[in-house]
Amino acid sequence: MTGPPPARPAAQDDADVITRSLTEPELFAGLYDRHAPDIHRYAARRLGEGAADDITAETFLIAFRTRERYDTAHRLARPWLYGIAANLIGKHRRTEVRALKALARTGHDSVTASWSDRADDRIAVQAPLAGALAELSPGDRHVLLLVAWADLGYQEVAEALRIPLGTVRSRLNRARRKVREALSADPAFSSALDAPPAPAGQELNP
């Protein structure tokens, strides 16, 4: 009697999933399941819950359409996905800055209200912080928040934004300095801001 066919080996990492999805597109859903919650959480903290749904969906649509160009030397796709999300978020720069300034001015905004109601936020978005973030350049804000909110390491941020590692360090140092000055070195924020980033390749939710 012929036994059942051998089970297909499970993909071990993101690069395997992406490679196999070129011939078995349905496998790409595994990448979505693995990373979409974190991408959505990050987008929500940047633009609010409403925009996060669209940002997340478009991030994975772009990733699916361009997956054949993915460099499989990078076994984890987090930097790639966050880079796509960052580009999409950048298109909403005016919306983000307007919301941050509204929160800084009034202490409440309908868009940013969802940013400060999470018990697990490492850095809660309060009015003084919102004002400080609004004054950062887009590039500095991307680097700071990818480290502080997405838990990316410096090398991962460099890969995500396609910039040199030295540029990541200089932007992060400049952003930290400006935020500290704006907040008068608030101890609670400074301790989170100075926390070491996650090592490159470390999953947010192991």
N, C-alpha and C positions, 0 to 999 in steps of 0.2 A: 504494500500500500504506500502510495506516495504521500509524504508528509506535507505540511503547509510550506509555502515558499518562505525562505529566510527573510526575517524582518530587515527592512532597509535601515542602515546605521543612522543614528540620530546625528544631526549637525552639532558640532562641538562649540562653535563660536559664530559670531556675526558674519565673518568672511565666508565661512562654509555655507551659511544660509543664503547669502547673496549670490555666491557662485552657483549653488544648486538651483536657485530660483530662476536662473537664466533659461533653464530647460524645464523647470517645474515652477511656474510663476506662483502657484498657490502657496509655496513654502515661504514666500515673502511675508505672509501674515504672521509668521513666527517672530520676525524682526519687529513688526508693529506691536505685537503683544508684549514683547520684552521691553520696548523703549517708549512707547506712546504715553504711558502715564507720566513719566518724568518730563518728556517734552511738553506735554499739556500743562503740567504743574509750573514749569518755568515760564511758558508763554502767558499763563494766567497771572503770574506775579509781575510780568512786564506790562501786559496790556489789559488785564482783567479777564474774567471767565468767558465773556461773550466772544471776544476775538480769539481766545485760546483754541476753541473748537476748530475754527477755520485755519489757524496757523498750523495746528497739529495735522489736520487732514491734508493740507497742501504740502507740508514737509514730507510726509510719507508718499504722496503722489509724485513729487519731484524725485524723491529717492528711488522710487520704483522705476520711473522713466529713465533715470540716469545710472541705474545700478551696473550696467555693463562697463561703465568707466570707473567703477570703484576700485581703488588700489587695495588688493587683498593682502598686501604686506601689513596693513593695519587690521589686526584680527578683531578688534572691537570697533563698532560703528558709531559709538557715542559722539566723538568729535565731529564726524561727518554730518550726523543728523542735527546736532546743535548748531553747526555752521549753516546748514540750510535754514533752520529755524531763525537764526540770528539775522540772516539776510532778509527773510520775510518780515521779521519784527522791525528791521531798519526801515522798511517801507512805510511803517506806521510811526515814524519818529515824531512827527508833529503831534499826533494823538497822544503818544506816551508823555512827551514833555508837557503838553497842555494839561493832562491829567495829574502829573506830578506837581505842577505849579498850583493847580486847583486844590490838591490835597494839602500842600504847604500853606496855602493862604487861608483855607477854611477848616482844615482838619478833617474834612470829609468830601468824598466825591463818589458819584454813582459808579464810575468805572473802577476806581482804585479801592473801593470799599472791600472787595473780595481779597485784596492783598494782605490785609491785616487781621483776618479773622481765623487764621490757621494756628493751631497750638504748636505745630512742629516747625514753624518758620524760624530759621536761624537768625534772621535779621528782620524783625517786624518793620513794615513800612509805616513810620509815623511822620507827622508833618515836617519836623526838622530834616529828617533823612530825605523825604521826598523833595524838598527844596534843594538839598545838596546834590541829589542825583540829577535833577533837572538842569543844573548848571554845568554838568560834565559834558564833554564832547561826546558824540555818538560812539566813537571808537573807544574812548576811555570807559564809557558806561558799559559797553559790551564786555570788555575784559573784566571789569570789576564784578559784574553780576554773573558772568559765567563761572568765575571763581567762587564768589560768595553764595550764589543761589543754585547753580547747577553742579557745584562741587567738582568742577573740572580742574585737573592739574595744569601747570603752566604749559607743558608740552601739548596737552590736549587742546588748550585754548589756541595755541599757535596753529595747530592743525585745523581746528574748527574755522578760524578766521583767515587762515592762509597768510599768516604774517610771521616774521622771524621771532624766535624765542626772546631775543633781546628787546624787541618791540613790546612783547607782552609784559615783560618786567618793568620797562619804563612807563608804559601806560598805567599799569597797576599801581606803581609807586606814586605816580602823579595823581591818580584818582583817589588813592588813600589819603594823600596829603590834603587834597582839596576838601574831601569829606570831613576829615578830622577838624580842619579849620572851620568849616561851616557848622559843625556840631560842637565846637569847643572841646574836642576830644572826649566826647561822652564815653564813659568807661564801658558801659554795656555794649555799645556798638563797636568800640575799638577792639574789644576782646574777640568779638566774632570776626571783625575785619582782618585781624592779624592771625586768625587760626590758620594753620598750614593747610594748603589745598590737598584734596585727595590724590594719592599717587596715580600716575598715568595708568589708565586701564582699569582702575578700581570701579566696580559697579556701585551705583548709588544705593541700591537695595540688594545687597548680596544674598 
